[in-house]
Amino acid sequence: MGTVRKTITLTEQQDHWVKAQIDAGHYTNDSEYIRDLIRREQERSFEIEGIRAALIEGEASGEPKPFDAAAFKQRMRSANG
């Protein structure tokens, strides 16, 4: 995958934070840290979209039915032998 050079502006506090992460050995340079933040945000967004889709599916599935916790636990015990 190719790379694209970007210029970003940070506050002094943010710059000190990034440098502290590098000094602590978590990252080798600023770019590695920023790329990791982007990857994490991409993963988080993907997970959120999955949750949203599940909520929409649940809402579209019809009216809720009463949940019997005791019967559910019994079925789980029976299934696990």
C-alpha positions as CSV (number, residue, x, y, z in Angstrom):
1,M,0.0,0.0,0.0
2,G,1.4,3.4,-0.9
3,T,1.8,6.3,1.4
4,V,0.8,9.9,1.2
5,R,2.7,12.6,3.0
6,K,0.5,14.9,5.2
7,T,1.2,17.9,7.3
8,I,-0.6,18.2,10.6
9,T,-0.7,20.8,13.3
10,L,-0.8,19.8,17.0
11,T,-1.0,21.9,20.1
12,E,2.1,21.9,22.4
13,Q,0.3,19.6,24.8
14,Q,-0.6,17.1,22.0
15,D,3.0,17.2,20.7
16,H,4.4,16.5,24.2
17,W,1.9,13.6,24.5
18,V,3.0,12.1,21.2
19,K,6.7,12.5,22.1
20,A,6.0,10.9,25.5
21,Q,4.5,7.9,23.7
22,I,7.6,7.6,21.5
23,D,10.0,8.1,24.4
24,A,8.1,5.3,26.3
25,G,8.9,3.0,23.5
26,H,5.3,2.5,22.3
27,Y,6.0,3.9,18.9
28,T,9.2,4.6,16.9
29,N,8.0,8.0,15.4
30,D,5.1,10.4,15.1
31,S,3.8,8.8,11.9
32,E,3.6,5.4,13.4
33,Y,1.6,6.8,16.3
34,I,-0.8,8.7,14.1
35,R,-1.3,5.7,11.8
36,D,-2.1,3.6,14.9
37,L,-4.7,6.1,16.1
38,I,-6.3,6.0,12.6
39,R,-6.4,2.2,12.6
40,R,-8.0,2.2,16.0
41,E,-10.6,4.7,15.0
42,Q,-11.4,2.6,11.8
43,E,-11.8,-0.5,14.0
44,R,-14.1,1.4,16.4
45,S,-16.2,2.8,13.6
46,F,-16.6,-0.7,12.1
47,E,-17.7,-2.1,15.5
48,I,-20.2,0.8,16.0
49,E,-21.6,0.2,12.5
50,G,-22.1,-3.5,13.4
51,I,-23.9,-2.5,16.6
52,R,-26.1,-0.1,14.7
53,A,-27.0,-2.8,12.1
54,A,-27.9,-5.2,14.9
55,L,-30.1,-2.6,16.6
56,I,-31.9,-1.9,13.3
57,E,-32.3,-5.6,12.7
58,G,-33.7,-6.0,16.2
59,E,-36.1,-3.1,15.8
60,A,-37.3,-4.5,12.5
61,S,-37.9,-8.0,13.9
62,G,-41.2,-7.2,15.5
63,E,-42.7,-6.6,18.8
64,P,-40.7,-7.8,21.8
65,K,-41.7,-10.9,23.7
66,P,-41.3,-11.5,27.4
67,F,-38.0,-13.0,28.5
68,D,-37.9,-15.8,31.0
69,A,-34.4,-15.7,32.5
70,A,-35.0,-19.0,34.5
71,A,-36.1,-20.9,31.4
72,F,-33.1,-19.5,29.4
73,K,-30.7,-20.6,32.1
74,Q,-32.2,-24.0,32.2
75,R,-31.9,-24.4,28.4
76,M,-28.3,-23.3,28.6
77,R,-27.6,-25.9,31.3
78,S,-29.3,-28.6,29.3
79,A,-27.4,-27.7,26.2
80,N,-24.0,-27.9,28.0
81,G,-24.8,-31.3,29.3
